[in-house]
Amino acid sequence: MQVLQYIVNLGASVMIPIVIFIIGVIFRAGVGKSLKAALSIGVGFTGINLVIQLLTNNLGKAAEAMAKNFHLGLDVVDVGWPGTSPLAWASELGLIAIVVSIIVNVIMLLTKMTKVVNVDIWNIWHMAFTGCIVQVVTGSYWLAIIAIIIHSAIVFKLGDIFTPVTDNYFGLNGISIPHGDSAIMGVFAKPIDDLIDHIPGLNKIDISFETIEKRFGVFGQPSILGAFLGLIIGLLAGQGIGKALTLAIQMASVMVLMPVVVKYIMEGLIPISDAAKKIMDKHFKNANFTIGMDPALLLGDSNVIATSLLLIPITLLLAMIMPGNRILPFGDLATIGFFVAIAAGIHKGNIFRTLISGTAIMTMTIWISNQTWKYQVKLGRSVGLLAANKKVGSLDQGGNPITYILAKGLSKEFSIGLLIIFVLWVSAFVYTYISYKKKSLYKIDSVEEKN
């Protein structure tokens, strides 16, 4: 366990390459190819971390200044995933969650309940955090383990459900995204997308980088639009022309660099994915297993980044007008793309539709985070990572429907709010599952007819 804890503490950019190397060797990709793939993925994740730091350090400061300009007066600070994940790993459930989640994954694979082979061990902190909050609320270690099992099973299934999206829109063939708020919140995008299809006028609006570039030429390119959005956010933050222009260049850099660093991860994954597929197909005919990876891969899409930038002022406005809200969005503002990436794929890159889904997603996220922050504070103090006078929450995982439903449900603290969130999420999940199931069956029938 001490060795595992040491590896976890190294972070995703080291942990995931180690896992990829081991899997490559197990699936007979060869030591050389496995090492090259692992290093390529390590380079990619290091690049992603640098770009996210660029977002957090610069865009985060602008967002904080914007919040002050709007005089939000909110006293519970969103520390984001960088401040939330250490709480999960420092708890007694952190390493146990890895073991539990892997066992759940193996059982689901053997029973054909999922096709996701999860290698993204780092992001198991999501399941661990859910377990920690359940333990804080209920005081029960075993209910916490049950929560980890349920959360794991749900996200692995979501990886399957959204395979058509990751394959067809993002072009990540053989890759699934079974982690994070992106998949869990993505279930709301499908019913919203279908609803918009039936609204005259709205169903004709299609705004994406492709359509913008066709209409505006060079002025519609990702770097220019990123610079424009960065400039606007800087001005809204009251930073002055100089700092606003600096932020504009930084956001243009994000638009250009993110797709580049994601390519390194894909180059590393392809040989491992191919080797795994050969072995799996040999033992499990027509299994079509996918490799479960970090949702950061989806941030390589320019439409995802553009939508996340546009959602920053919208999220702050939602926090300001939501009755009874005390959460000040901050730490996760720069990484809203993690919340809406799957939604962007479901909407086929349509920024207009993704903004509608994103607004609904961030509204629910803020509301739930406002219900769970006290549990997060208690967790932070119990693991010695939070001072007694600090009030913190998080949008990532703290605002997660699964965490909220399990914490309240297993503690039998029923309320109208819990009932509404439960009905909304479960209904959206079932609707999305059935919708993509029908499409899969239609494709199978079409292939059989051709043959």
Secondary structure, DSSP 4 states (H G I P E B T S, - for coil): -HHHHHHHHT-HHHHHHHHHHHHHHHTT--HHHHHHHHHHHHHHHHHHHHHHHHIIIIIHHHHHHHHHHTT----EEE-HHHHHHHHHHHSTTHHHHHHHHHHHHHHHHHTTS--EEE---GGGHHHHHHHHHHHHHH--HHHHHHHHHHHHHHHHHHHHHTHHHHHHTS--TTEE---HHHHHHHTTHHHHHHHHHTSTTGGG---SHHHHHHHHGGGGSHHHHHHHHHHHHHHHTT-HHHHHHHHHHHHHHHHHHHHHHHHHHHHHHHHHHHHHHHHHHHHSTT---EEE--GGGGGGSHHHHHHHHHHHHHHHHHHHHSTT--EE--TTGGGTHHHHHHHHHHTTT-HHHHHHHHHHHHHHHHHHHHHHHHHHHHHHHHTT-S-TT--EE-STTTT-HHHHHHHHHHTT---HHHHHHHHHHHHHHHHHHHHHHHHHHHHHHHHHHH-
